[in-house]
Amino acid sequence: MTAPTAPLDGPLTGTLVIDLSRALAGPHATMVLADLGARVIKVEPPRGGDDTRGWGPPFVGPQDQRESTYFLAANRNKESVQLDLKDAGDLAVLKELLTRADVLVENYRPGVLDRLGLSQSVLEELNPRLVVLSITGFGHDGPEGSRPGYDQIAQGETGLMSMTGPDAEHPTRVGVPIGDILAGLNGAIGVASALAARERTGLGTVVRTSLLASVIGAHAFQGTKWTVAREVALPTGNHHPQIAPYGAFRCSDGFVQIAVGSQTQWATFAGVLDLDAADERFARNSDRIGNHADLVKVIEDRLTTQPRAAWLERFAAAGIPAGSIRTVDEVYEWDQTRSQGLVISVDHPTLGEIELPGPSLRLETLGGERIGRERHVAPPTLGQHDAEVRDWLAR
């Protein structure tokens, strides 16, 4: 056990993570590890802390203790200590933490840790069992490895924006920092695998990922469309480029989303709308893609005769995958969201009881017993655990 305060009920119980990362990719990785039971000590620079503490609006809380909702999104279940890594005394504190740690997470540009006196050789000397997660923007080496990593820039550089949006004239970013989030998830997976490997070898591992690698790794069929077929993916708005009908369609009072993924579903869907499934324009999926504009018009001519709720009820009865386009407030008030533990309540030191988005993973034994945290801890205020952590190191 790394400390008496470590969580007792997660698969990573007893794992100590030192988090030198800031902004989103690294903090998202360490939040996932914390959700799984690790003790995460977030090391922040004095006088401001993590950059995201200043990212807003919105800010909430008392006027002299304003908190950024951006910071709150990526830092639950962590402790915060302030260390100036250019100060010899504070660097010594960090090194003491690393001798006790299982994992170090950082998302500096390549070379920064070396300049701080924390090269890989130094880390190995301090703790040969240490797992190091390093997240960069474009990779730790290569001709452009030194570039800083920001999500929207990465979305553009990885081709994601070129295939997102209404058409090729309007490249569009994804509405969340998806490159950061994917890099954080990949990093957490890498850490978990390195910890498992350490059980066999007794040695630590350097795990590397980047925004570049994470977004390109998520290209899926859009990637092989080029690498194999030599076709460049283009944006198709709210409709799937290779499956039809699959997208958003207008009803009399708004939109529904419909996903017809097989010929059997197409026949059923056509029956619900009283369409001819054998119409030569639409008989096969390739026909429907080739005549997509006509397909959308025919479908919407039917759908605009009734409201969304009526169509969703009919599609559900027929087994056709369909759904609404919800606003974010509707999502968090949705009974299904709350039933999955995707909204959690925490007691924040200055904000009181607040609700946060919850963890994506749920674990249980084969016998049905839940594994994991029974309660979550609010994101820390800056330096909230300074005294506690220093007292623990002094024992």
C-alpha positions in Angstrom: 0.0 0.0 0.0 1.4 3.3 -1.0 -0.3 5.4 1.7 -3.0 4.9 4.3 -5.3 7.1 2.3 -5.1 5.0 -0.9 -8.4 3.7 -2.2 -9.2 0.1 -1.1 -11.6 -1.1 -3.7 -10.2 -0.6 -7.2 -8.1 -2.9 -9.5 -5.3 -0.3 -9.2 -5.4 -0.1 -5.4 -1.9 0.3 -4.1 -0.6 2.0 -7.2 0.9 5.5 -6.8 0.8 7.8 -9.8 2.8 11.1 -9.9 1.1 13.3 -12.4 3.3 16.1 -13.9 0.9 16.6 -16.8 -1.3 19.6 -17.5 -4.2 20.6 -19.8 -6.1 17.5 -20.9 -4.3 14.5 -22.5 -2.2 13.6 -19.4 -4.8 14.6 -16.8 -7.4 12.5 -18.6 -5.1 9.5 -18.5 -4.4 10.0 -14.8 -8.1 10.5 -14.1 -8.9 7.1 -15.6 -6.2 5.6 -13.4 -7.6 7.3 -10.4 -11.1 6.1 -11.2 -9.6 2.6 -11.2 -8.3 3.0 -7.7 -4.8 4.5 -8.1 -3.6 7.2 -5.8 -2.8 10.2 -8.1 -0.7 13.0 -6.8 -1.0 15.9 -9.2 2.1 18.1 -9.1 1.3 21.7 -10.1 3.5 24.8 -10.4 2.9 27.4 -7.7 1.0 30.6 -8.5 -1.5 29.3 -10.9 -1.2 25.6 -11.1 -2.4 23.6 -14.2 -3.1 25.9 -17.1 -6.7 24.8 -17.2 -7.4 26.4 -13.9 -7.5 29.6 -15.8 -9.4 28.4 -18.9 -12.8 29.9 -19.0 -15.5 31.1 -18.7 -17.4 29.5 -17.2 -15.9 29.9 -13.8 -17.9 29.0 -10.7 -17.6 29.5 -6.9 -16.8 32.4 -4.6 -15.3 35.4 -6.2 -11.9 34.9 -4.5 -11.9 31.2 -5.1 -13.1 30.8 -8.7 -12.8 27.4 -10.2 -12.7 26.6 -14.0 -15.2 24.0 -15.1 -12.6 22.9 -17.6 -10.2 21.9 -14.8 -13.1 20.1 -13.0 -13.7 17.9 -16.1 -10.3 16.1 -15.9 -9.1 16.0 -12.3 -11.5 14.0 -10.1 -10.1 11.6 -7.5 -6.7 13.3 -7.3 -4.5 15.2 -4.8 -2.8 18.4 -5.6 0.7 19.5 -4.4 2.6 22.6 -5.5 6.2 22.2 -6.6 8.5 24.5 -8.5 10.7 22.0 -10.4 13.3 24.7 -11.0 13.8 24.9 -7.2 16.3 22.4 -5.9 14.4 21.8 -2.7 11.1 21.2 -4.6 12.8 19.0 -7.1 14.2 16.9 -4.3 10.6 16.4 -3.0 9.6 15.2 -6.5 12.5 12.8 -6.6 11.4 11.4 -3.2 7.9 10.9 -4.5 9.3 9.1 -7.6 11.3 6.7 -5.4 7.9 5.6 -4.0 5.9 5.8 -7.1 4.7 3.2 -9.5 3.9 5.5 -12.4 5.0 8.9 -13.6 2.9 10.7 -16.2 4.1 13.7 -18.2 3.2 15.6 -21.3 6.0 18.0 -21.7 7.6 18.6 -25.1 10.5 16.2 -25.8 13.7 17.1 -23.9 12.0 19.1 -21.1 12.4 16.3 -18.5 16.1 16.0 -19.4 16.6 19.7 -18.8 14.9 19.4 -15.4 17.4 16.7 -14.4 14.9 13.8 -14.8 16.3 12.0 -17.8 15.4 8.3 -18.3 18.8 7.3 -16.8 18.1 9.4 -13.7 14.6 7.9 -13.4 15.9 4.4 -13.7 18.4 5.1 -11.0 15.8 6.5 -8.7 13.3 3.7 -9.3 13.9 0.9 -11.9 10.4 -0.3 -11.4 8.9 3.0 -12.5 6.4 3.1 -15.4 6.7 6.3 -17.3 3.9 7.6 -19.5 5.0 10.3 -22.0 2.4 12.0 -24.1 3.4 14.4 -26.8 1.7 16.3 -29.6 3.4 14.7 -32.7 5.7 12.0 -31.2 8.9 12.1 -29.2 11.1 11.9 -32.3 10.9 12.3 -36.0 11.3 15.5 -38.1 8.5 17.3 -36.3 8.7 15.7 -32.9 9.5 18.9 -31.1 6.2 20.6 -32.1 3.9 21.6 -29.2 0.6 19.7 -29.1 -2.7 21.4 -29.1 -5.9 19.4 -29.9 -7.3 21.6 -32.6 -4.0 21.8 -34.4 -3.7 18.0 -34.2 -7.2 17.6 -35.5 -6.2 19.5 -38.6 -2.8 17.9 -39.1 -4.2 14.3 -38.7 -6.9 14.8 -41.4 -9.8 14.6 -38.9 -11.1 18.0 -39.8 -10.9 17.3 -43.5 -13.4 14.5 -43.2 -15.7 16.3 -40.6 -18.3 18.9 -41.5 -20.9 19.5 -44.1 -18.6 19.6 -47.1 -15.0 19.9 -48.3 -15.2 23.7 -48.2 -15.9 23.8 -44.4 -13.5 21.6 -42.5 -14.8 21.2 -39.0 -13.3 20.2 -35.7 -15.0 17.7 -33.4 -16.9 19.4 -30.7 -14.8 18.0 -27.9 -10.9 17.8 -27.8 -11.0 14.3 -29.1 -7.2 14.1 -29.8 -6.4 14.8 -26.1 -9.0 12.4 -24.9 -7.9 9.5 -27.2 -4.3 10.1 -26.2 -5.3 10.0 -22.6 -7.1 6.7 -23.0 -4.3 5.2 -25.0 -1.9 6.3 -22.3 -4.0 4.7 -19.6 -4.1 1.5 -21.5 -0.3 1.6 -22.0 0.2 2.1 -18.3 -2.1 -0.8 -17.3 -0.2 -3.1 -19.7 3.2 -1.9 -18.4 2.1 -2.5 -14.8 1.0 -6.1 -15.8 4.4 -6.6 -17.6 6.2 -5.4 -14.5 4.7 -8.3 -12.5 6.7 -10.7 -14.8 9.9 -8.7 -15.3 10.2 -6.5 -12.2 11.2 -3.6 -14.4 9.5 -0.4 -15.5 8.6 0.7 -19.0 8.5 3.9 -20.9 5.0 4.2 -22.6 4.8 6.7 -25.4 1.8 8.0 -27.3 0.8 11.3 -28.9 -2.1 13.2 -30.3 -0.9 12.4 -33.8 -0.8 8.6 -33.1 -4.0 8.6 -31.2 -6.1 10.3 -33.9 -4.5 8.5 -36.8 -5.1 5.3 -34.8 -8.8 6.1 -34.8 -9.2 6.7 -38.5 -10.7 3.2 -38.8 -12.3 2.6 -42.3 -11.4 6.1 -43.4 -7.8 5.2 -43.1 -7.9 2.0 -45.1 -10.1 3.8 -47.6 -6.8 5.5 -48.6 -4.1 3.0 -47.7 -5.8 0.2 -49.5 -8.2 1.7 -52.1 -6.4 5.0 -52.6 -9.6 7.0 -52.1 -9.4 10.2 -50.0 -12.1 10.5 -47.4 -14.4 13.6 -47.8 -16.8 15.0 -45.3 -20.4 13.9 -45.7 -22.1 15.9 -43.0 -24.5 13.9 -40.8 -24.6 10.9 -43.1 -22.3 7.9 -43.2 -20.0 7.8 -46.2 -20.4 4.1 -46.8 -23.7 3.0 -45.3 -27.2 4.3 -46.3 -29.6 5.2 -44.9 -27.4 6.1 -41.9 -27.6 9.6 -40.6 -29.9 12.5 -39.5 -33.3 13.0 -41.2 -35.8 15.7 -40.9 -39.2 15.1 -39.4 -42.1 17.5 -39.0 -40.7 18.9 -35.7 -36.9 18.3 -35.9 -34.5 15.5 -36.7 -34.2 11.8 -36.0 -31.1 9.7 -36.5 -31.5 6.4 -38.3 -28.9 3.6 -38.8 -29.9 0.9 -41.3 -26.9 -1.4 -41.4 -28.0 -4.4 -43.3 -30.3 -5.5 -46.2 -32.7 -7.1 -43.7 -33.0 -3.8 -41.9 -33.4 -2.0 -45.1 -36.4 -4.1 -46.0 -37.9 -3.6 -42.6 -37.2 0.2 -42.7 -38.7 0.5 -46.2 -41.8 -1.3 -44.9 -42.2 1.1 -42.0 -42.1 4.1 -44.4 -44.2 2.3 -47.1 -41.3 2.5 -49.6 -40.4 0.0 -52.3 -37.4 -1.9 -51.0 -36.7 -3.3 -54.4 -36.6 0.2 -56.1 -33.6 -0.2 -58.4 -32.2 3.1 -57.1 -32.0 1.8 -53.6 -32.1 -2.0 -53.8 -28.5 -2.5 -52.5 -26.4 -0.5 -50.2 -24.1 0.6 -53.1 -27.2 1.8 -55.0 -28.3 3.8 -52.0 -24.9 5.4 -51.7 -24.8 6.2 -55.4 -28.3 7.8 -55.3 -28.0 9.3 -51.8 -29.6 12.6 -52.5 -32.7 10.9 -54.0 -32.8 8.5 -51.0 -32.7 11.4 -48.5 -35.5 13.2 -50.3 -37.7 10.1 -50.5 -37.2 9.3 -46.8 -37.7 12.9 -45.6 -40.9 13.2 -47.7 -42.3 10.5 -45.6 -40.8 11.5 -42.2 -42.0 15.1 -42.4 -45.6 14.0 -42.3 -45.2 13.1 -38.6 -43.3 14.3 -35.5 -40.1 12.7 -34.1 -41.8 10.9 -31.2 -44.2 9.1 -33.5 -41.4 7.8 -35.8 -39.1 6.8 -33.0 -42.0 4.7 -31.5 -42.5 3.0 -34.9 -38.9 2.4 -35.5 -38.5 0.9 -32.0 -41.4 -1.5 -32.6 -39.8 -2.6 -35.9 -36.3 -3.0 -34.4 -34.8 -0.2 -36.5 -31.9 1.6 -34.7 -32.9 5.2 -34.3 -32.6 8.0 -31.8 -32.9 11.7 -31.0 -30.3 14.4 -31.2 -30.1 15.6 -27.6 -28.6 18.7 -26.2 -26.0 18.3 -23.5 -28.4 19.4 -20.7 -30.9 16.7 -21.9 -28.1 14.1 -21.9 -27.2 14.7 -18.2 -30.9 14.6 -17.2 -31.7 11.5 -19.1 -32.6 8.5 -16.9 -30.4 6.2 -18.9 -27.3 8.4 -18.4 -27.9 8.4 -14.7 -28.6 4.7 -14.5 -25.1 4.0 -15.8 -23.3 6.1 -13.2 -22.4 8.7 -15.7 -23.3 11.5 -13.4 -21.6 11.5 -10.0 -21.9 13.8 -6.9 -18.8 15.0 -5.1 -18.2 17.4 -2.2 -15.9 20.2 -3.4 -13.9 22.2 -0.8 -15.2 25.6 -2.1 -18.1 24.7 -4.3 -19.9 22.3 -2.0 -21.8 19.4 -3.6 -21.5 19.4 -7.3 -22.2 16.9 -10.1 -19.6 15.8 -12.6 -19.5 13.5 -15.6 -18.8 10.0 -14.3 -16.3 7.3 -15.3 -16.8 5.3 -18.5 -15.8 2.0 -17.1 -17.8 -0.3 -14.8 -16.3 -3.4 -13.3 -17.8 -6.3 -11.4 -17.0 -9.9 -10.5 -18.5 -12.7 -12.4 -20.8 -13.1 -9.4 -22.2 -9.6 -10.0 -20.4 -7.8 -7.2 -19.3 -4.3 -8.1 -15.5 -3.6 -8.1 -14.3 0.0 -7.9 -14.9 3.2 -6.0 -18.0 3.6 -4.0 -17.5 7.3 -3.8 -15.6 9.8 -5.8 -13.5 12.7 -4.7 -13.8 16.2 -6.1 -11.0 17.7 -8.2 -8.6 19.4 -5.7 -8.0 23.0 -5.1 -4.5 24.2 -5.9 -2.1 22.8 -3.3 -4.9 21.3 -1.3 -2.7 18.4 -0.2 0.7 20.1 0.2 0.9 19.5 4.0 -0.5 16.0 3.9 1.9 14.8 1.2 4.9 16.4 2.8 4.0 14.9 6.1 3.7 11.4 4.5 7.1 11.8 2.9 8.6 12.7 6.2 7.5 9.5 7.9 
